[in-house]
Amino acid sequence: MMRIDKLEISIEARAYNDHSDIRHFGRVLDFASGLNLVVGDNTSGKTTLVECLFYALGMEELIEGKPCDKTLDKAVKSQFLYMEPNGNQHEWLVKESFVRIQLSNTNEETITVKRKIVSDDKQQNKMYVWKSPIMENMEHRDCREYYIHNRDDHNTEHNEGFYALLAEFTDLPIISVPARNTDKTILYMQTVFTASYIEQKRGWSDFFANIRSYNIINPKQKLVEYLMGYETNTDLVNSIGLKEKRKQFEKQWDTKVTAVKNYLAYNDLYIDGLETEIKQQKIELDELRIAVRSESVEIDTYIETLKQRIQELENKQKSSQEGNGSEQYLAVLKRYEQHTEEYKNYCIELVTEADKLDNIREQINYIESEMKRYDSLRKVNNIITTLDVKICPTCHQHLPSDISSQTALTLSQIQDSRNMLSMQRSFLVPMKKRLEAALKNKELNKLYLDKQLRKEEVEVKMMASQSNINLYPLSTNEQFELVDCKTKVATLDEVELHIKEQIELLARIKKGHQQVCDKIKELGDIEEGDLPTAKMLSAFRKLLRKFNYTSNNITNEVFFKEENTTYKYLPVIKHGENNEEEIRADSSASDFIRSIWAYYLTLLTDSKRHPGFLVMDEPCQHSMKEASLTHLFEECASITDKQTILFCSSQPKTEENEEEKEEMSSNLIEELSNIVKDKGLNLNYIEIDPKAITLIDN
């Protein structure tokens, strides 16, 4: 861990209207352990100081995701306004500027880091490090140079990467974590330091809103695991992982059993002995029996009964049709049945061809629509993106609608794509015409076959009448019964096959669940209360109570996400077993801010690895209660072995001053800080008046 002792901003500027007038501007801030309050008006430039602080640490990407000085205010890199003591305001142009920061660690080592902002050599990616506190005349020959934002800047085997130096200085090991598109990557210091900064613009919208993922899989989860040291306790990691697997098996079992029971109920069936909870399943799965609800018999017995009845009815029909038939009649009947089967197959083939034609027509319509879109795109000069095209011109697959990045298309690329579409259309249109002609001929042929089949049917009926044969020996009810029995047998056979597959899946789930339970038993079951996550949750809930969180029942409804998702270890609200929401979706705006206070402070105090400090830019959001702000200051002031730096507006909007609608005191933060001091707690109060960038000397 480390502590920020001092921040120095140095600016050499010349007057806009007199280039010979060169003066030294800047700001020096001295910080202490515990609570540091940096207070000023809304336009004083507090955020400029925050930006310079993280720029000095090489962490400027945490501000807006941009490297180098792109995140810095123009006051430190180009121009600013300064009001003279006589009230005259002049514009000043930045000639040269840099920032220095003094850091200390738990080994009582002190270093000074300097980083240039504006300079002739434009060396913004170089860090100059002295193994001493900040002094007036620090020569470059006494320092060592390091680099950032380049390959190997985290490589501990080299001696030139600044992040490797920072990791060693703060005792934060650089570890490997799973990555996308590759096997492993490292957990970068920029990702780790996300836990030390709540940015004003995005930081209050979500937990770790400004995190830099660097292709890491589930970066927020990996960050919390790193901070809390979960991955260093092998038994703990194994136990947690196994318990997660056990829950997954239990959830899979519950889902599968519910689906099986619903499927059976839909088919008037039920199964005895299949429990919804896997722990309650005592009967072996291969011993389970399915029964017909309306008949109260097992499904196999019922199917056998149906098959016997089908056989009786078919025998009756067959014996009547064939019993007294002549050879000539039987030959005509056989020919009729053969032609009937051929006619059915012909109709099926006809439907298939029609479907194929519809598919080709649909493809042509899509292509023509996209060709028109490309023609429209060529007529305009504004930026063209891939979002303007709905389907791929080569494979006709729909492009995803949630493309996060938009790639510009050139006019030549548009023309090439349109030519590709035109070529595909020229291939499909003749195919469509051939199919249409073929289908037309087949439709005519179908009419002929249908006419011939009706003639053969009349012939069969005439010969049956001459031979005294009853073509319909079954009564109407018996005919309906025969169809019903056949339908039931086919349906039940399909049900049996489906349920057999589902039982096999349940057997695999049960086997996997049992194996996981056995492994947990071998490790020795760790009580929930002994888990670091449980201790972290207890500390988090305690702070929620202190900060007056009221949107939900803290004890019974506030938890950490347990499933292995991007939100794992982050706060959620549970209303019952299966109703879970992220805490920001189920809390008032001010209560969500309280949860962010509580979560970051819990990580600061309970983490095994942490940079050791926490910066909050404008922690008073959404008309916070003054009592909650006071409790926040008290909590930060009581953490004396770590460091909190709060950049606050001197007159934030609170619930009280919004309701009173009366003239507010000049500095509410100062009043609240005095309340904290009266309780015997120390804090470092720094007032920025009137501007963060001020004249240092003449």
C-alpha positions in Angstrom: 0.0 0.0 0.0 1.0 3.6 -0.4 0.1 7.1 0.8 0.0 10.3 -1.2 2.0 12.9 0.7 2.1 15.8 -1.6 0.9 17.0 -5.0 2.6 19.8 -6.8 1.5 21.4 -10.1 3.9 23.8 -11.8 3.1 26.0 -14.7 5.3 28.5 -16.4 3.0 30.9 -18.4 3.2 34.1 -20.4 0.6 36.8 -20.5 -1.5 36.7 -23.7 -1.2 40.5 -24.2 2.5 40.7 -23.2 4.7 37.7 -24.1 7.6 39.1 -22.1 5.5 38.9 -18.9 6.3 35.3 -17.7 5.2 34.1 -14.3 5.0 30.9 -12.3 1.6 29.4 -11.5 0.4 26.2 -9.9 -0.7 24.6 -6.7 0.8 22.5 -3.9 -1.4 20.2 -1.8 -0.2 18.4 1.3 -2.1 15.3 2.3 -2.2 13.2 5.4 -3.4 9.7 6.5 -7.1 9.4 7.3 -9.5 11.9 5.8 -8.4 14.8 3.5 -11.1 17.3 2.4 -10.3 19.4 -0.6 -13.0 22.0 -0.7 -13.8 24.8 -3.2 -16.6 26.4 -5.3 -18.0 24.5 -8.2 -15.8 26.5 -10.7 -12.7 26.5 -8.6 -11.0 23.7 -10.6 -11.0 20.8 -8.1 -11.4 18.3 -10.9 -8.3 19.7 -12.5 -6.4 18.8 -9.3 -7.8 15.2 -9.4 -6.8 14.8 -13.0 -3.3 16.0 -12.3 -3.1 13.6 -9.3 -3.9 10.5 -11.4 -1.9 11.9 -14.4 1.2 12.0 -12.0 0.5 8.3 -11.2 0.2 7.3 -14.9 -3.4 6.5 -14.3 -5.1 9.2 -16.4 -6.9 6.5 -18.4 -9.2 6.1 -15.4 -10.6 9.5 -16.0 -12.1 9.2 -19.5 -10.2 6.2 -20.9 -7.8 8.5 -22.8 -4.0 8.3 -22.4 -1.5 11.2 -21.9 -2.8 14.7 -21.5 -6.0 14.3 -23.4 -7.9 14.1 -20.1 -6.3 17.1 -18.6 -8.0 20.5 -18.3 -6.7 23.3 -20.7 -5.6 25.3 -17.6 -2.5 23.1 -17.3 -1.7 22.5 -20.9 -2.8 25.5 -23.0 -4.4 28.6 -21.4 -6.2 29.8 -18.3 -7.7 33.0 -16.8 -6.1 34.5 -13.7 -7.6 37.4 -11.7 -5.1 39.8 -10.2 -5.5 41.1 -6.7 -6.8 44.4 -8.1 -9.7 42.6 -9.7 -8.3 42.6 -13.3 -8.6 39.3 -15.1 -6.1 38.3 -17.8 -5.5 35.3 -20.0 -2.3 33.4 -19.7 -0.7 30.9 -22.2 1.0 27.8 -20.8 4.6 27.8 -21.9 5.8 24.8 -19.8 4.1 22.6 -17.1 4.6 19.5 -15.1 3.2 17.7 -12.1 5.1 16.1 -9.2 3.7 13.7 -6.6 5.3 12.4 -3.4 4.5 8.9 -2.3 5.2 6.8 0.8 4.7 3.1 1.5 4.4 0.8 4.5 8.1 0.2 4.4 8.7 3.9 5.2 10.1 4.5 1.8 9.5 7.8 0.0 9.7 8.6 -3.7 8.9 11.6 -5.8 7.5 11.1 -9.3 7.6 13.9 -11.9 5.7 13.8 -15.2 5.8 16.5 -17.8 2.6 18.0 -19.3 3.8 20.7 -21.7 7.5 20.7 -22.7 9.8 21.1 -25.7 10.7 17.5 -25.8 7.0 16.3 -25.5 8.1 13.4 -23.3 4.7 12.7 -21.7 5.2 8.9 -21.5 8.3 9.3 -19.4 8.2 9.2 -15.6 11.1 10.7 -13.5 11.5 9.1 -10.1 13.6 10.3 -7.2 14.1 8.2 -4.0 13.5 11.2 -1.8 10.7 13.7 -0.8 9.9 16.7 -3.0 12.5 19.4 -2.7 13.0 22.7 -4.5 16.0 21.9 -6.7 15.7 18.3 -7.9 18.3 17.6 -10.6 17.4 15.1 -13.4 20.8 13.5 -13.0 19.7 12.3 -9.5 16.6 10.6 -10.8 15.8 7.5 -12.8 13.6 7.5 -15.9 10.8 5.0 -16.5 8.2 4.7 -19.3 4.5 4.1 -19.4 1.8 3.2 -22.0 4.2 1.0 -23.9 5.1 -2.7 -24.1 6.7 -4.2 -21.0 5.7 -1.2 -18.8 4.5 -3.9 -16.3 7.4 -6.3 -16.8 9.0 -6.9 -13.4 12.1 -8.5 -15.0 13.0 -5.2 -16.6 13.9 -2.0 -14.7 12.3 0.5 -17.0 8.6 0.0 -16.7 6.9 2.5 -14.3 3.9 0.3 -13.5 6.3 -2.5 -12.5 8.0 0.0 -10.2 4.7 1.2 -8.8 3.6 -2.4 -8.2 6.7 -3.2 -6.3 6.5 0.1 -4.3 2.9 -0.6 -3.2 3.5 -4.3 -2.7 0.8 -5.2 -5.3 1.9 -8.3 -7.2 1.3 -8.4 -10.9 -0.7 -11.6 -11.6 -2.1 -13.4 -14.7 -5.8 -13.6 -15.3 -8.0 -15.2 -18.1 -8.3 -13.1 -21.2 -10.4 -12.9 -24.4 -8.8 -14.1 -27.6 -5.8 -15.4 -25.8 -5.0 -17.7 -22.9 -3.8 -15.2 -20.3 -3.1 -11.6 -19.7 -2.0 -9.6 -16.7 -4.1 -7.7 -14.2 -2.8 -4.2 -15.1 -2.2 -1.6 -12.5 -4.7 0.7 -14.2 -7.3 -1.9 -13.5 -6.2 -2.4 -9.9 -6.2 1.4 -9.2 -9.9 1.6 -10.3 -10.6 0.7 -6.7 -8.9 4.0 -5.6 -10.9 6.4 -7.7 -14.6 7.4 -8.1 -14.7 9.8 -11.0 -17.2 12.7 -11.0 -18.6 12.1 -14.5 -19.1 8.4 -14.7 -18.0 7.0 -11.3 -21.3 7.5 -9.6 -23.3 5.6 -12.2 -22.0 2.1 -11.4 -19.4 0.2 -9.4 -16.0 0.5 -11.2 -17.7 2.4 -14.0 -14.2 3.7 -15.1 -12.5 0.3 -15.1 -10.0 -0.5 -17.8 -10.6 -4.1 -18.8 -7.7 -4.6 -21.3 -9.3 -7.8 -22.7 -9.7 -9.4 -19.3 -12.7 -11.7 -18.9 -15.0 -10.4 -16.1 -12.6 -7.6 -15.1 -14.7 -6.4 -12.1 -14.9 -9.9 -10.7 -11.1 -10.4 -11.1 -10.4 -7.0 -9.5 -12.4 -7.9 -6.4 -10.8 -11.3 -6.2 -7.4 -9.7 -6.4 -8.1 -7.0 -3.8 -9.6 -9.5 -1.3 -7.0 -12.1 -2.0 -9.5 -14.8 -2.9 -7.3 -16.5 -5.4 -4.4 -17.0 -3.0 -6.3 -19.4 -0.7 -6.4 -22.6 -2.7 -8.8 -24.5 -0.4 -11.1 -21.4 -0.2 -11.1 -21.0 -4.0 -11.8 -24.6 -4.5 -14.5 -24.6 -2.0 -16.2 -21.5 -3.4 -15.9 -22.9 -6.9 -17.3 -26.2 -5.9 -20.2 -24.6 -4.1 -20.9 -22.5 -7.2 -21.0 -25.7 -9.3 -23.2 -27.3 -6.7 -25.7 -24.4 -7.0 -25.5 -24.7 -10.8 -26.4 -28.4 -10.7 -29.2 -27.7 -8.2 -30.6 -25.0 -10.5 -30.3 -27.2 -13.6 -32.1 -30.0 -11.8 -34.9 -27.7 -10.7 -35.3 -26.3 -14.2 -35.2 -29.7 -15.8 -37.6 -31.4 -13.4 -40.1 -28.5 -13.7 -40.0 -28.8 -17.5 -40.5 -32.6 -17.4 -43.5 -32.3 -15.0 -45.1 -29.6 -17.1 -44.5 -31.6 -20.3 -46.1 -34.7 -18.8 -49.1 -32.7 -17.4 -49.7 -31.3 -20.9 -50.0 -34.8 -22.2 -52.3 -36.0 -19.3 -49.4 -37.9 -17.6 -47.7 -37.7 -14.3 -44.6 -39.2 -12.7 -44.3 -40.3 -9.1 -41.1 -39.9 -7.0 -39.4 -37.2 -9.0 -38.5 -34.4 -6.6 -38.0 -30.7 -7.5 -35.0 -30.5 -5.1 -32.1 -32.7 -6.0 -31.3 -33.2 -2.3 -34.7 -34.8 -1.8 -34.4 -37.3 -4.7 -34.2 -40.7 -3.0 -35.7 -43.0 -5.6 -33.3 -44.1 -8.4 -34.2 -42.4 -11.6 -34.4 -45.7 -13.6 -37.1 -46.9 -11.2 -39.4 -44.0 -11.8 -42.7 -44.8 -13.5 -45.0 -42.6 -15.7 -48.7 -43.0 -15.4 -51.8 -41.8 -17.4 -53.7 -39.5 -15.2 -57.2 -40.1 -16.6 -56.7 -43.9 -16.7 -54.7 -44.4 -13.5 -52.4 -47.0 -15.2 -48.8 -47.0 -16.2 -48.0 -45.6 -19.6 -46.6 -48.9 -21.0 -49.8 -50.8 -20.0 -52.0 -48.1 -21.5 -50.0 -48.1 -24.8 -50.3 -51.9 -25.0 -54.1 -51.7 -24.5 -54.3 -49.1 -27.3 -52.3 -51.2 -29.7 -54.5 -54.2 -29.0 -57.6 -52.2 -29.8 -56.0 -50.8 -33.0 -55.2 -54.4 -34.1 -58.9 -55.4 -33.5 -60.2 -52.6 -35.6 -57.7 -53.0 -38.4 -58.4 -56.7 -38.6 -62.1 -56.1 -38.9 -61.5 -53.6 -41.7 -59.1 -55.7 -43.6 -61.1 -58.9 -43.4 -64.2 -57.1 -44.8 -62.3 -55.5 -47.7 -60.3 -58.6 -48.8 -62.6 -61.5 -47.7 -64.7 -61.9 -50.9 -62.6 -59.9 -53.4 -61.7 -61.3 -56.8 -58.2 -61.3 -58.1 -59.2 -58.5 -60.5 -60.6 -56.4 -57.6 -57.5 -56.9 -55.5 -55.2 -55.9 -58.4 -57.2 -52.7 -58.9 -57.2 -51.9 -55.2 -53.4 -52.5 -55.0 -52.9 -50.2 -58.0 -55.1 -47.5 -56.4 -53.3 -47.7 -53.1 -49.9 -47.5 -54.9 -51.0 -44.4 -57.0 -52.4 -42.8 -53.9 -49.1 -43.1 -52.1 -47.2 -41.7 -55.2 -49.7 -38.8 -55.3 -49.0 -37.9 -51.7 -45.2 -38.0 -52.3 -45.7 -35.8 -55.4 -47.6 -33.2 -53.4 -44.9 -33.2 -50.7 -42.3 -32.6 -53.4 -44.4 -29.8 -54.8 -44.7 -28.1 -51.5 -40.9 -28.4 -51.0 -40.3 -26.8 -54.4 -42.7 -23.9 -53.5 -40.9 -23.3 -50.3 -37.6 -23.2 -52.2 -39.1 -20.6 -54.6 -40.4 -18.5 -51.7 -36.9 -18.5 -50.1 -35.3 -17.4 -53.3 -37.8 -14.6 -53.7 -37.1 -13.5 -50.2 -33.4 -13.4 -50.9 -33.9 -11.4 -54.0 -36.1 -8.9 -52.1 -33.4 -8.5 -49.4 -30.7 -8.0 -52.0 -32.8 -5.4 -53.9 -33.5 -3.6 -50.7 -29.8 -3.4 -49.8 -28.9 -2.3 -53.3 -31.3 0.6 -53.0 -29.7 1.4 -49.6 -26.2 1.4 -51.1 -27.5 3.7 -53.9 -28.8 6.1 -51.3 -25.6 6.0 -49.4 -23.6 7.0 -52.4 -25.6 10.2 -52.8 -24.6 11.7 -49.4 -21.3 12.9 -48.0 -21.9 12.4 -44.2 -20.2 9.7 -42.3 -21.2 6.2 -43.5 -21.0 3.4 -40.9 -21.6 -0.3 -40.9 -24.8 0.3 -39.1 -26.3 1.6 -42.3 -26.2 -1.9 -43.8 -28.6 -4.5 -42.4 -27.2 -7.7 -44.0 -23.8 -8.9 -45.2 -23.6 -8.5 -49.0 -21.7 -11.8 -49.4 -23.5 -14.3 -47.1 -26.8 -12.5 -46.4 -26.4 -12.9 -42.6 -28.1 -10.2 -40.6 -25.5 -7.9 -39.0 -25.8 -7.6 -35.2 -27.7 -4.6 -34.0 -25.5 -4.0 -30.9 -22.3 -3.3 -32.7 -20.3 -1.2 -30.1 -17.9 0.3 -32.6 -18.7 1.8 -36.0 -16.4 1.4 -38.9 -16.4 4.0 -41.7 -17.0 2.8 -45.3 -15.5 4.4 -48.3 -17.4 5.0 -51.6 -15.3 2.4 -53.4 -16.2 -0.2 -50.7 -19.9 0.7 -51.1 -19.6 0.2 -54.9 -17.8 -3.1 -54.5 -20.5 -4.3 -52.1 -23.3 -3.2 -54.5 -21.5 -5.0 -57.3 -21.4 -8.2 -55.2 -25.1 -7.9 -54.5 -25.9 -7.2 -58.2 -23.9 -10.3 -59.2 -25.8 -12.5 -56.7 -29.1 -11.1 -57.9 -28.2 -11.9 -61.5 -27.6 -15.5 -60.3 -30.8 -15.8 -58.3 -33.3 -14.2 -60.8 -32.9 -16.8 -63.6 -33.1 -19.6 -60.9 -36.4 -18.1 -59.7 -37.8 -18.0 -63.3 -36.8 -21.6 -63.9 -38.5 -22.7 -60.6 -41.6 -20.7 -61.4 -41.9 -22.4 -64.8 -41.2 -25.8 -63.4 -43.8 -25.3 -60.6 -46.4 -24.2 -63.1 -45.9 -27.4 -65.1 -46.0 -29.5 -61.9 -49.2 -27.9 -60.8 -50.8 -28.8 -64.2 -49.5 -32.4 -63.8 -51.0 -32.5 -60.2 -54.4 -31.6 -61.7 -54.0 -34.5 -64.1 -52.9 -37.0 -61.4 -55.8 -35.9 -59.2 -58.2 -36.5 -62.0 -56.8 -40.0 -62.7 -56.8 -40.9 -59.0 -60.5 -40.0 -58.8 -61.2 -42.3 -61.8 -59.4 -45.2 -60.1 -61.3 -44.5 -56.9 -64.6 -44.8 -58.8 -63.4 -48.0 -60.4 -62.5 -49.5 -57.0 -65.9 -48.6 -55.6 -67.7 -50.1 -58.7 -65.8 -53.4 -58.5 -66.3 -53.6 -54.7 -70.1 -53.1 -55.2 -70.2 -55.9 -57.8 -68.3 -58.2 -55.4 -70.6 -57.3 -52.4 -67.6 -55.8 -50.6 -68.1 -53.1 -47.9 -65.3 -50.6 -48.3 -66.2 -49.0 -44.9 -66.9 -51.9 -42.6 -66.2 -49.7 -39.5 -68.9 -47.5 -38.1 -68.3 -43.8 -37.9 -67.5 -44.1 -34.2 -65.1 -47.0 -34.8 -63.3 -45.0 -37.5 -62.9 -42.1 -35.1 -61.7 -44.5 -32.4 -59.1 -46.0 -34.7 -57.7 -42.6 -35.6 -57.7 -41.5 -31.9 -55.9 -44.7 -30.8 -53.3 -44.4 -33.4 -52.7 -40.7 -32.6 -52.4 -41.5 -28.9 -49.9 -44.3 -29.5 -47.8 -42.0 -31.7 -47.9 -39.2 -29.1 -47.1 -41.5 -26.2 -44.2 -43.1 -28.0 -42.8 -39.7 -28.6 -43.4 -38.7 -25.0 -41.7 -41.9 -23.8 -38.7 -41.2 -26.0 -38.4 -37.6 -24.8 -38.8 -38.4 -21.2 -36.1 -41.1 -21.5 -33.7 -38.5 -22.8 -34.6 -36.1 -20.0 -34.1 -38.8 -17.4 -30.7 -39.5 -18.8 -29.9 -35.8 -18.5 -31.2 -35.7 -14.9 -29.0 -38.7 -14.2 -25.9 -36.9 -15.4 -26.9 -33.8 -13.4 -27.3 -36.0 -10.2 -24.0 -37.7 -10.8 -22.2 -34.4 -11.2 -23.9 -33.0 -8.1 -22.9 -36.0 -6.1 -19.3 -35.8 -7.2 -19.1 -32.1 -6.3 -20.7 -32.8 -2.9 -18.1 -35.5 -2.3 -15.3 -33.1 -3.1 -16.7 -30.4 -0.8 -16.8 -33.0 1.9 -13.2 -34.0 1.3 -12.1 -30.4 1.6 -14.0 -29.9 4.8 -17.1 -27.7 4.5 -16.4 -24.1 5.1 -19.1 -22.3 7.0 -20.7 -19.4 5.1 -19.9 -17.0 7.9 -16.2 -17.9 7.6 -16.0 -17.0 4.0 -14.2 -13.7 3.2 -17.2 -12.7 1.1 -19.4 -13.1 4.2 -17.1 -10.9 6.2 -17.0 -8.4 3.4 -20.8 -8.4 3.2 -21.1 -7.9 6.9 -18.8 -4.8 6.7 -20.7 -3.5 3.7 -24.1 -3.8 5.5 -22.7 -2.1 8.5 -21.7 0.9 6.4 -25.0 1.0 4.7 -26.7 1.3 8.1 -24.3 4.0 9.1 -24.9 6.0 5.9 -28.8 5.8 6.4 -29.6 3.5 3.5 -33.4 2.8 3.6 -34.5 1.6 0.2 -34.4 -2.1 1.2 -34.0 -4.3 4.3 -30.3 -4.4 4.7 -30.1 -7.7 6.7 -32.6 -9.7 4.7 -32.4 -8.3 1.2 -28.9 -6.9 0.5 -26.3 -9.5 -0.7 -23.4 -9.9 -3.0 -23.9 -11.6 -6.4 -22.7 -15.2 -6.1 -23.0 -16.6 -9.6 -20.0 -16.5 -11.8 -21.1 -13.5 -14.0 -19.7 -10.0 -14.8 -21.6 -8.7 -11.7 -20.1 -11.3 -9.3 -19.2 -9.9 -5.8 -21.2 -6.7 -6.4 -24.2 -5.8 -4.4 -27.7 -7.1 -5.3 -31.1 -7.0 -3.8 -33.0 -10.3 -3.3 -36.7 -10.4 -2.8 -37.3 -14.1 -2.3 -35.4 -17.0 -3.8 -35.7 -16.2 -7.5 -36.2 -12.4 -7.6 -32.8 -10.6 -7.8 -32.0 -7.1 -8.9 -28.8 -5.0 -9.1 -28.8 -2.6 -6.2 -28.8 0.4 -8.4 -32.1 -0.8 -10.1 -33.8 -1.3 -6.7 -32.6 1.7 -4.7 -33.3 5.4 -4.7 -30.7 7.6 -6.4 -29.3 8.9 -3.1 -29.3 5.3 -1.6 -27.3 4.0 -4.6 -24.7 6.7 -3.9 -24.6 5.5 -0.3 -24.0 1.9 -1.5 -21.1 3.2 -3.7 -19.6 4.9 -0.6 -20.0 1.7 1.5 -18.6 -0.6 -1.2 -15.4 1.3 -2.0 -14.7 1.9 1.7 -15.3 -1.8 2.5 -12.7 -2.6 -0.2 -10.3 0.0 1.3 -10.5 -1.3 4.8 -11.0 -5.1 4.3 -8.8 -5.8 1.2 -5.6 -7.8 1.5 -4.2 -5.9 -1.5 -5.2 -2.3 -2.2 -3.3 0.8 -3.4 -4.1 2.2 0.1 -6.0 5.3 -0.8 -9.4 6.3 -2.1 -10.2 9.5 -4.1 -13.9 10.6 -4.4 -14.6 13.4 -6.7 -17.8 15.2 -5.5 -19.2 12.4 -3.2 -22.3 14.5 -2.5 -24.7 13.5 -5.3 -28.5 13.6 -5.7 -29.4 15.9 -2.8 -27.8 13.8 -0.1 -28.8 14.2 3.6 -26.4 16.2 5.6 -26.4 13.5 8.3 -25.3 11.0 5.7 -22.4 13.3 4.6 -21.4 13.7 8.2 -21.3 9.9 8.7 -19.2 9.6 5.5 -16.7 12.1 6.9 -16.7 10.3 10.3 -16.1 6.9 8.7 -13.3 8.2 6.5 -11.6 10.1 9.4 -11.7 6.9 11.5 -9.7 4.9 8.9 -6.3 6.2 10.1 -4.2 3.5 8.6 -5.4 4.3 5.0 -6.0 7.5 3.2 -9.2 9.0 1.8 -9.2 12.2 -0.3 -12.6 13.8 -1.0 -12.9 16.7 -3.4 -16.1 18.5 -2.4 -18.0 21.5 -3.5 -18.2 23.9 -0.6 -22.0 24.2 -0.9 -23.4 20.9 -2.3 -27.1 20.4 -2.8 -28.5 18.5 0.2 -31.9 17.4 1.1 -32.1 20.0 3.8 -31.0 23.1 1.9 -33.3 22.1 -1.0 -36.3 21.9 1.3 -35.6 25.0 3.2 -35.3 27.2 0.1 -33.5 29.8 2.1 -30.0 31.4 2.0 -27.4 28.8 2.7 -24.2 29.1 4.7 -21.1 30.0 2.7 -19.4 26.6 3.3 -21.5 23.7 4.4 -18.6 21.2 4.1 -16.6 23.2 6.6 -19.5 23.1 9.0 -19.9 19.4 8.7 -16.1 18.9 9.1 -16.2 20.8 12.3 -18.9 18.4 13.6 -16.5 15.6 12.9 -13.7 17.4 14.6 -15.9 18.0 17.7 -16.2 14.2 18.0 -12.4 13.9 18.4 -11.7 12.8 14.9 -8.8 14.3 12.9 -9.0 15.4 9.3 -7.0 17.5 6.9 -9.0 20.4 5.6 -7.7 22.0 2.4 -9.6 25.0 0.9 -9.2 26.0 -2.7 -9.9 29.7 -2.9 -10.6 31.1 -5.3 -9.0 28.9 -8.1 -7.0 25.7 -8.1 -4.4 27.3 -10.3 -2.9 30.3 -8.7 0.1 32.6 -8.8 3.1 31.0 -7.0 5.6 33.9 -7.2 6.3 37.0 -9.2 
